[in-house]
């Protein structure tokens, strides 16, 4: 695999980062929105399984999960920590409109159990409003196994970013975050010619074959982070802003027409 930064000149600015007020729960109190975004952050994974779940019309796997959780918060409000600690696969499946026997639901239930245990007697707002995005990411990764994406901390970082975008928290170090390394951003960079995979790896991805966690999939994400640090510096924007530009580009038909790498992991 190699990086061709000469092709990065094709990356154009996009809309600024923002959460979708229809599909995200943003209208509640500061405490309630903090609870929502922390709960969503706990189950913000599963791209390797998303082709196998029921999606809401016109929605990606991510927005199917986010919107299902939003509907629940709008109807019933936040979960208490002890409710999260006792969550089962059937319960989260009902919230998200999925088959309770789908293996992803058991992983979501485990993630919510860990969140409840991590919160303990704290309110969600007290747990996240630490004055530092880096400190929050570190605490999420240290306290919950499914957040501990060593070397990337994709979901821990994006939780801090979402709390900033919602206005719930202000983190003076928010622009220190890297991109949120998953499988879409490297895919966009590959289609744009910035990431060049070796022929054998490219053939397996194009055939829709799953990659195993670690090894190649980590190299792909590491190359994306490295490339984006340099591209962001050249464009004069924080990597988290570049992340949004690339993520939005990835929704275009020409990117969706080419298979992205898939890996069944709890980290993205």
Steps between C-alpha positions, in 0.01 A plus 500: 500500500621851427384860535494733198455847645526655153141382450380680814455824306164367386355530852269798511350668809153391604234610750624553856454215748147478642266245655167426332222644721241263352693177548691598814341592832621857555194684628505376859669647803879512509498201735265301276698572183822401678332171596386444141838567342681286756252216442532537123878507534489170686329324207653700214653198331405213274586607144618146430149374584299786351431322167316235706270722712161653418552863405251783516400624153772722359724448804846356546570253777627780721192717456273198550659455844516872584139567397363195681669617818374855437140380478539320831643809673226720358232269635649391832807713576844376610584165653618479858840342563348191662268456200800505267683248719206258467438546125444187292530427129122475455451843657746686277373306197148629572629858524684471168244287314733202460494124544591427865703199387724710276851474644546877495218543753687297761804720447288813534353367824850431635607853403202650684566281806857629507375858469265459796778352710739777394252771592422358842362778718604779261263683269594479130576872493732478799677205336570679170537869587870475584626812324719296265416284198823306548423431866151379412629271224758357739239432768259337256775276361631411845157431646325300226657223295307574181637855495861387541599520133874525562675746272176645361234549768250560222182480706646669809606796289175525305301500824697805615446662160124434507474655846671809360279520191189472715610788722494278809875535567779737413843346464789740429702210357225374267703578187781274620289197408599288202252385238260235626663200338241255369445331165336787308773764508774269368252387235446859385875555492541181300239598243666841473838334443664621822522150648628235261448139614705209374322290239424201721345709779305711252362186333375356832332827597342537156365145531328592827712269716520587869836605643603363836546753782859620533773466241384632165194686625712687756756585232223640282372721780850605605580610146176699492587676827853578379379631164226710656734663750705626206199594288336688787820695563524589132137614490529684832211319671482271804499128412152465655367751242673317216339182635154652444587611148619152408211325676249712307681427175468132577121527469528584130405229247849465353637400841209270580549324166835358618517255795673631811691274735282323757619367834280370783641695790362692798729792424313645198 
